[in-house]
Amino acid sequence: MTSDLASETLPAHGSRAKTHGAWLALGIFVLLLALAPMAVPPFYVTLLNYIGLYGLVALGLLLLTGVGGLTSFGQAAFVGIGAYTTAALSTGVVAVPATFAWAQHSPWIALAAGLLLTLAVALVLGALTLRLSGHYLPLGTIAWGMALYYLFGTFEQLGGQTGMAGIPPISVFGIKLESANQMYYLIWAFVLVAALTTQNLLDSRQGRAIRALKGGRVMAEAMGVDTARSRLVIFVVAALQACASGWLYAHLQRFVNPSPFSLQYGIEYLFMAVVGGAGQVWGALLGATVITVLKQWLQDILPALLGRAGNFEVIVFGALLILLLQRSRSGLWGLVARFLPKANRARTLPVAADSLPRREMPPRGELMLEAKAVTRRFGGLVANDAMDLSLHAGEILALIGPNGAGKSTMFNQLSGVDKPTSGQVLLRGEPVAGRGSRAIAQLGLSRSFQHVRLMPEMSVLENVAIGAHQRGRRGVLAAAWRLDRQEEARLLAEAARQVERVGLGAHMFDEAGSLALGQQRTLEIARALASDPCLLLLDEPAAGLRLREKDALGELLRRLRDEGMGILLVEHDMDFVMGLVDRVVVMDFGQKIAEGRPEEVQQNPAVLEAYLGGVDE
Amino acid sequence: MNAQIAVLLGQDGISNGAIYALLALSIVLVFTVTRVLLIPQGEFVSYGALTMAAIQAGQPSAIVWLLALLCAGSAAVDVAQVLMRSERAPALRWAFAGKLLYPLVMIGLVYTLPLATLPMALQIALTLALLMPLGPLLYRLVFQPIADAPALVLLIVAIALHVSMVGVGLLVFGPGGASTTPLVDAMVEVGGVRIKGQTLCVIAVALVLIGALYLLSNRTLYGKALRAAAMNRMGARLMGISPVFAGKATFFLAALVGAMSGVLIAPMTAIYYDSGFIISLKGFIGSIIGGLVSYPIAALGAVAVGLIEAFSAFWASTYKEIIVFTLIIPVLLWLSLTSRRVEEDEA
């Protein structure tokens, strides 16, 4: 099939108008922002400044929490690093070595220093916690936030609890930004740049890898995504945005003290991201606005209502957030989005994109995958007992056996999800046991899952494009600044080709979660094919398919075999298996009990006994 | 530092450590059974300390109104549920009556008893009676409706609850700090070393509670049900163990442990409405040392936190909190290096 197929079959109508609509909305938003300081009283300009500062932090958290499914309570501490670095350097309180004297007193150089410091801290914290399960990052960031807050308060040089004054204003092209109105433009320029780059990032190869994190690391790794790196990237990006916000804050206030960088503010930032919610860039700004305005209002009325002073607004914040999460997990933006036209991400496809380079298929009959005496024990249970298995190019092999025979365990050993207790797995002659599924994916093995692992809110096309992840090279910065468009077009064209190939072309832009289960399984095959494999491991691909879909699947697998691919099926559907495969391996109680052509195996007494029970004589 | 100071610091460290250990156990228990990281654990501590202080000062603590409010809220949710689907009404009837009667009894007690002159054991009992029901009530209102949510959502809700409870603490107890009279005022001399009776008392109570938790979870059917729910939620549900019961029971224990810790710690240091968080964070560090799963390691880790805190207060008092909180970094490093490379997905 050729790449121009895409141009004929895609429902491209209306998409251009929608894109224009989005640009128009953005244009109006920017225009309103630009005019606001001239039209509203100073109090509101100050409020908008704070919304911008908080929004910048919330945007990073949105990427981390709303999209990546991780969370941090330490963002306020990163804000603090930005603010205190510039306070120390631009006031000259902390002396720098003579060679760097030129850097003293310059806010812009202080910004660079703050970002570097933040980068270093975020890398260390991330490296410590991100390999662990999801709970260690928040706990680690709580501890880090507390420690840094106390540190700000104890350094006499940094003014201790009283803080530091006399921070100079920022100069842009020789203009000193001394008033709140002047800072307003700088703050919102930062926010808009951050929002647009975040949106660009999400709509890219790296963005798909980040969005796939929520679907569990097993799937993403099997598609060649370095999940530890993706997690680290969003943590670092969120920290850097927080740091920039702190820098702006210090030069807006011209004064810093430790209290705005306490854990309490770290929690408030998280609330903003969650209240906005829904993994949408604009949700973060909505959340920042709602929380900032609500806080202002509650701080006015609650003490009067309760007859005493205190931060009682936190009671309402907490209760509101609990109610919101009980009712709408996608936050306020989720509620707003119901009334907006559907997001139109990647509605059009690049028509004339070059196709991606393909792996050279091994010659037919080459030994591709070999398991030698693979044994896997779970405590006393031997799930795989000295299993031997071989798979050649241009061959379909079925691994069958009664429930509990150890097929899925074997599948996990071969695909690198699990590590054999003893024995070897050779993939095209290379030992791969214990090397992890990402390394195995790079060698040309791709797979589907017994329990479908898709990103239900992403489109069919985007899900399949995750499979093509390892065929792209462009990184996070390229994605943020749209330097990746050529490669992105080729990846999407490839994904579209695979969607068409498995017969899901009519659902190209539908949410994957809206497909029937059988179609979701087929989608997983398309995703596996998008990685350009020479070996395909399919875990019960025919389960849940209707007869005609099964026939189409069989046809597809035959075609792949003829192209030289090696295919291993774990399957229960005997009709499907027997008419399709070249060889069958039968397992029972962790051992191989038979191997051969389908018709041989069907006559094998050991197999009959395993499936039907022994015959009394 | 001489031996005398070392003994003094050691006592402080061990008695604080014993309390952190109690909290760490409770955090691990709640986490394994419900997947909730109970950030509000510390609020039960400050509520316990401040309620005890109010009782000793002879004031009817306003916390009883919070209890009444939560009971009423919970009863209202029950009614709404029964109206929506009329099943299980008989089972709820008793719970419903209890939720209305219990706060009335408590209000009666708090406003009629001569609180200040009660024997200390009764004061403690009253404190616990006021605070323990908050655990299951909060579980009912806050976590039960989202018991199946992703762990991240549960964590954020736990944080939201913590923030709210701190605010309520300020409203109910005011901004002032409070200390209570020691449980035991005597000094004991062991082998020429003078040991504070309060220290022994804290250690004894902590050991008794830990022992009771151990017996409960290993020797009773209910305890075994909780452990089963912790190991495999779906399996436990299929065996007829109600996840709602398991959740409420663990929150009840968490409230008991928290309030009792507050009663124990209040004679040693002044407690404010927001002190609980820092105290429970140290319990969290203990439970992280235990990898959020192991009870004995978590308890030992928490005692170590107490000791390190006491000695760093002597050597570098300004950096005390910084030292305690950065302690987590080598622990995380160790956990990170020993963990498997790609974990299975969270439930």
Contacts between the chains, C-beta under 8 A, distances in Angstrom:
chain1	res1	chain2	res2	distance
A	65	B	152	7.2
A	69	B	150	7.5
A	69	B	152	5.8
A	70	B	152	7.8
A	71	B	152	6.1
A	71	B	155	6.7
A	71	B	156	7.0
A	73	B	159	7.5
A	127	B	336	7.7
A	128	B	329	6.4
A	128	B	332	4.5
A	128	B	333	5.7
A	128	B	336	5.7
A	129	B	332	5.7
A	129	B	336	7.2
A	131	B	336	5.0
A	131	B	339	6.2
A	131	B	341	7.6
A	132	B	332	7.1
A	132	B	335	5.8
A	132	B	336	5.7
A	132	B	339	5.7
A	132	B	343	8.0
A	133	B	343	5.6
A	133	B	346	6.6
A	134	B	151	6.2
A	134	B	152	6.5
A	134	B	346	6.3
A	135	B	37	6.1
A	135	B	151	7.1
A	135	B	155	7.2
A	135	B	292	6.6
A	136	B	288	7.3
A	136	B	332	6.2
A	136	B	335	7.1
A	138	B	37	7.7
A	138	B	155	6.2
A	139	B	37	7.5
A	139	B	284	6.1
A	139	B	288	5.9
A	139	B	328	7.4
A	140	B	328	6.4
A	140	B	329	7.9
A	140	B	332	5.7
A	142	B	281	6.7
A	142	B	284	7.6
A	143	B	281	7.4
A	143	B	285	7.0
A	143	B	325	4.4
A	143	B	326	7.3
A	143	B	328	4.4
A	143	B	329	7.9
A	144	B	325	7.5
A	146	B	278	7.8
A	146	B	281	6.9
A	146	B	321	6.7
A	146	B	325	4.7
A	147	B	321	7.2
A	147	B	322	4.9
A	147	B	325	4.1
A	147	B	326	5.1
A	150	B	319	7.8
A	150	B	321	4.7
A	150	B	322	5.0
A	150	B	325	7.6
A	151	B	322	5.7
A	154	B	318	4.8
A	154	B	319	6.7
A	154	B	322	7.4
A	216	B	345	3.7
A	217	B	342	5.4
A	217	B	343	7.0
A	217	B	345	7.1
A	218	B	342	6.6
A	218	B	344	7.0
A	218	B	345	6.2
A	221	B	342	5.6
A	227	B	342	7.3
A	267	B	159	5.8
A	267	B	163	6.1
A	270	B	156	6.8
A	270	B	159	7.0
A	271	B	160	7.4
A	274	B	156	5.6
A	306	B	171	6.7
A	308	B	174	8.0
A	310	B	167	7.8
A	310	B	170	4.9
A	310	B	171	7.2
A	310	B	175	6.7
A	311	B	167	6.6
A	311	B	170	7.1
A	312	B	167	5.5
A	312	B	170	7.0
A	312	B	171	6.3
A	313	B	167	7.6
A	314	B	163	4.8
A	314	B	164	6.6
A	314	B	166	6.4
A	314	B	167	4.1
A	315	B	164	5.1
A	315	B	167	3.6
A	315	B	168	5.7
A	315	B	171	7.1
A	317	B	160	7.4
A	317	B	163	6.3
A	317	B	164	7.5
A	318	B	160	4.3
A	318	B	161	6.2
A	318	B	162	7.5
A	318	B	163	4.2
A	318	B	164	2.9
A	318	B	165	7.6
A	318	B	167	6.9
A	319	B	160	7.7
A	319	B	164	5.5
A	321	B	156	7.3
A	321	B	157	7.4
A	321	B	160	4.1
A	322	B	142	5.6
A	322	B	157	5.6
A	322	B	160	5.0
A	322	B	161	6.5
A	322	B	164	7.5
A	325	B	146	6.6
A	325	B	149	7.5
A	325	B	153	5.8
A	325	B	156	6.6
A	325	B	157	5.5
A	325	B	160	7.6
A	326	B	145	5.0
A	326	B	146	5.6
A	329	B	149	7.1
A	329	B	153	6.2
A	417	B	342	7.7
A	436	B	341	6.0
A	436	B	342	6.7
A	437	B	342	7.4
